[in-house]
């Protein structure tokens, strides 16, 4: 699981400009050269050396050099605060910390707070607190940052440029100068990549082209993935798992990928993608686009004109004030939409739909649905199934597009003074061309060949042959204010859409 804070996009592609395999090959070569240099210091006397009050310098027959800043000096040893070792073939290591050198040049363990080593092509910079065993090359300690750099100098500029990838966190490390870091425990909390510029005075400045922050990723996982898949692995598995992703106040793109994730878009016009898993997606303020993906998702979007799509699994969607487009699929979905002109399509399944004030368009689809519309002139298409419908205040249009047995709808608050019953003539084919006044009969049965709609009290029937010869199908049960209901309350869909 990873946690991401103030993350603007999950679509970033890590392209540092150099391959991890080429980098590791160069670093292994540099490490081997430095081990040879250390052996030279251990087994051979220098050709020349000079130890002063504040600095020291020594050279060996094979080109190995050692430079240091002296923090304390006695007749038997010197304690160095900065140390620079360079092999005959140009590999180097610079250490800031503490190391003790005796008069016969025996070197104690190095305690460091910052170190960088490499060659003229690749380098590694470590920040933290660690110890290097000079005789074995083994290292251990705790890192706060690790930089992997690749030489890419621009001759036209004053500094020396390197491409880099930087990992930040709190990580206990083990390894060696020869083999690099082989064991890490702890969390990486951010990483970045860009251009590192080094000056002759040793000052390093970082210019990131992209930063991934607010994460919590096991360092050991990162090392294993780097060894097998290189830099691509930092991004490839970044959002796999049950993650927590918190966006910014800007327009974010947040794709949670697999796992049971929690994603907060915060303010701005965000795009949130849940992916595979039972996700919780919170859009926040702004005009958001949200896709739940596969799984039983919970989606909450406070305000704005939002587009919410969750067509796989059982969706639970709550939207605030605004003109929202909400689409669900074959699950048993729950949709609560706030005030505004909402367009809701719930597809298959036994769904529950509630809307606030506004002129809403509701397409319930197949299933035994429960629909409660708020105040406003709503357009409600009940679809297949036995639905329970409350239209709410306003001039509501109840659209029938299902004539199959068992698909009777219950309308709880029909108001004859303003509501309409509309019929899809692709299904109710006898009504093609419109619903004429003489095609609606109020009584128990059809009387002649064009009595296609029969309202018997509160029961609404459709008689395809219009004369009672064939069995009429009950399509609705009306409750509410039926006094004064007449042919004017019946219409075909096409005539209303003109």
WOCORSUL-V67834 format. One record per residue. PSI is psi in degrees with one decimal (NA if undefined). Layout:
# WOCORSUL-V67834
psi->PSI
psi->PSI
This chain:
# WOCORSUL-V67834
psi->141.5
psi->151.2
psi->131.1
psi->131.2
psi->136.6
psi->46.9
psi->127.1
psi->-33.8
psi->142.8
psi->5.4
psi->4.9
psi->140.3
psi->122.8
psi->112.2
psi->83.3
psi->-10.2
psi->2.2
psi->154.8
psi->149.6
psi->-35.5
psi->-42.0
psi->-37.5
psi->-48.8
psi->-35.6
psi->-43.2
psi->-39.3
psi->-35.4
psi->-39.2
psi->-41.3
psi->-43.0
psi->-41.4
psi->-41.5
psi->-38.2
psi->-36.1
psi->-41.7
psi->-39.2
psi->-41.3
psi->-39.6
psi->-39.6
psi->-45.3
psi->-38.9
psi->-34.7
psi->-10.7
psi->146.8
psi->148.2
psi->152.4
psi->-34.0
psi->151.6
psi->156.9
psi->122.2
psi->112.8
psi->-169.1
psi->-29.2
psi->-6.2
psi->163.5
psi->147.4
psi->137.5
psi->149.1
psi->146.2
psi->169.2
psi->-30.0
psi->10.7
psi->-3.6
psi->134.0
psi->151.4
psi->121.8
psi->144.8
psi->155.0
psi->127.6
psi->124.3
psi->-26.8
psi->151.2
psi->134.3
psi->-177.4
psi->-17.2
psi->-16.0
psi->167.0
psi->139.1
psi->125.4
psi->137.1
psi->-22.3
psi->140.2
psi->133.7
psi->119.7
psi->131.8
psi->132.4
psi->170.0
psi->-26.3
psi->11.7
psi->-3.7
psi->148.0
psi->157.9
psi->130.4
psi->130.2
psi->133.0
psi->122.7
psi->-117.6
psi->133.6
psi->141.4
psi->131.3
psi->126.1
psi->173.7
psi->-31.0
psi->18.6
psi->24.3
psi->138.6
psi->130.2
psi->-179.6
psi->144.3
psi->127.5
psi->123.6
psi->153.2
psi->-17.6
psi->137.6
psi->142.4
psi->139.7
psi->160.2
psi->-151.8
psi->-161.2
psi->0.5
psi->-40.6
psi->149.9
psi->160.0
psi->133.7
psi->129.3
psi->133.5
psi->136.8
psi->-139.6
psi->115.7
psi->167.4
psi->136.7
psi->125.9
psi->110.4
psi->-37.0
psi->-31.7
psi->-18.4
psi->0.0
psi->146.6
psi->154.4
psi->157.3
psi->-152.5
psi->130.2
psi->145.6
psi->-23.2
psi->146.2
psi->125.8
psi->129.3
psi->117.3
psi->149.6
psi->126.2
psi->129.3
psi->59.3
psi->143.4
psi->109.1
psi->-20.3
psi->-4.2
psi->161.3
psi->-36.1
psi->177.7
psi->112.0
psi->143.0
psi->143.9
psi->145.6
psi->156.8
psi->129.4
psi->128.1
psi->132.7
psi->148.4
psi->-152.7
psi->104.5
psi->123.5
psi->135.0
psi->150.1
psi->158.9
psi->-154.4
psi->159.8
psi->-35.0
psi->-45.6
psi->-6.0
psi->-164.1
psi->118.1
psi->-12.4
psi->127.5
psi->135.2
psi->139.4
psi->-167.4
psi->138.3
psi->125.3
psi->-11.9
psi->158.7
psi->160.0
psi->168.3
psi->155.4
psi->-139.8
psi->130.3
psi->129.4
psi->126.5
psi->134.0
psi->168.6
psi->-24.0
psi->0.1
psi->2.5
psi->132.6
psi->132.3
psi->139.1
psi->131.1
psi->89.3
psi->141.5
psi->-20.1
psi->144.4
psi->128.7
psi->111.3
psi->169.5
psi->25.2
psi->162.8
psi->98.8
psi->134.8
psi->126.7
psi->-37.0
psi->-36.0
psi->-40.1
psi->-44.2
psi->-45.6
psi->-43.1
psi->-37.6
psi->-41.6
psi->-31.2
psi->-37.0
psi->0.5
psi->-159.6
psi->-29.0
psi->-29.0
psi->-24.2
psi->-34.9
psi->-34.9
psi->-42.5
psi->11.9
psi->-41.7
psi->10.6
psi->124.5
psi->-179.9
psi->92.2
psi->160.7
psi->119.6
psi->121.7
psi->121.0
psi->-163.3
psi->-176.3
psi->-3.7
psi->-163.5
psi->100.6
psi->152.8
psi->109.3
psi->109.8
psi->110.1
psi->-12.0
psi->-141.3
psi->161.2
psi->168.7
psi->91.5
psi->158.5
psi->124.3
psi->128.9
psi->118.0
psi->-24.2
psi->-151.6
psi->166.3
psi->167.6
psi->92.0
psi->155.2
psi->117.3
psi->131.9
psi->119.6
psi->-37.5
psi->-161.1
psi->128.5
psi->169.2
psi->93.8
psi->159.1
psi->116.3
psi->126.8
psi->112.1
psi->-36.6
psi->-167.6
psi->149.0
psi->169.1
psi->97.0
psi->154.8
psi->118.9
psi->129.8
psi->120.8
psi->-34.7
psi->-170.8
psi->140.8
psi->171.1
psi->98.4
psi->153.8
psi->124.3
psi->125.9
psi->125.2
psi->116.9
psi->-50.0
psi->172.0
psi->171.3
psi->100.5
psi->153.8
psi->116.6
psi->124.7
psi->116.9
psi->84.3
psi->1.3
psi->114.7
psi->-173.6
psi->109.2
psi->143.8
psi->104.6
psi->131.6
psi->122.9
psi->149.8
psi->-157.3
psi->138.1
psi->167.6
psi->98.6
psi->145.7
psi->117.4
psi->126.3
psi->127.8
psi->178.6
psi->-131.0
psi->3.0
psi->177.8
psi->95.2
psi->154.0
psi->123.9
psi->124.7
psi->110.7
psi->138.9
psi->-165.9
psi->148.3
psi->176.3
psi->97.7
psi->144.4
psi->111.7
psi->124.6
psi->110.2
psi->-5.0
psi->-149.7
psi->163.7
psi->164.3
psi->96.3
psi->157.4
psi->124.5
psi->126.7
psi->131.8
psi->159.8
psi->-156.7
psi->142.1
psi->162.6
psi->93.8
psi->151.6
psi->117.4
psi->124.0
psi->99.9
psi->-24.3
psi->-168.1
psi->148.3
psi->165.0
psi->93.3
psi->156.8
psi->123.0
psi->125.8
psi->105.2
psi->145.7
psi->-166.7
psi->139.1
psi->168.8
psi->91.3
psi->149.1
psi->112.5
psi->114.4
psi->111.2
psi->-28.8
psi->-168.7
psi->150.3
psi->168.3
psi->102.8
psi->152.7
psi->122.9
psi->133.9
psi->116.8
psi->-26.0
psi->-175.2
psi->152.1
psi->173.5
psi->100.3
psi->146.0
psi->119.9
psi->114.8
psi->130.2
psi->125.5
psi->26.2
psi->125.5
psi->12.2
psi->151.0
psi->139.0
psi->0.1
psi->28.6
psi->132.2
psi->148.2
psi->115.8
psi->117.0
psi->-21.6
psi->43.8
psi->134.6
psi->108.8
psi->-19.5
psi->-16.1
psi->-22.6
psi->157.8
psi->150.2
psi->117.5
psi->148.5
psi->133.6
psi->112.3
psi->-9.1
psi->-24.2
psi->-48.1
psi->73.3
psi->-25.0
psi->-16.0
psi->8.8
psi->134.9
psi->-4.5
psi->162.5
psi->109.9
psi->156.9
psi->-36.5
psi->1.5
psi->-1.5
psi->126.1
psi->141.3
psi->106.0
psi->-161.2
psi->-22.7
psi->160.2
psi->142.9
psi->-30.7
psi->-175.2
psi->-10.7
psi->21.7
psi->81.7
psi->-29.0
psi->128.9
psi->122.1
psi->106.9
psi->92.2
psi->-111.6
psi->-2.4
psi->125.9
psi->125.7
psi->155.1
psi->125.5
psi->105.7
psi->-33.0
psi->-12.5
psi->2.5
psi->4.4
psi->-3.0
psi->-40.6
psi->161.9
psi->130.0
psi->148.6
psi->126.1
psi->125.3
psi->-16.4
psi->158.0
psi->121.7
psi->132.1
psi->161.7
psi->-139.6
psi->97.7
psi->-7.6
psi->127.4
psi->3.8
psi->140.0
psi->-170.1
psi->-26.1
psi->-18.5
psi->0.1
psi->137.8
psi->162.1
psi->152.4
psi->-42.6
psi->-39.0
psi->-26.8
psi->-20.5
psi->-1.3
psi->NA
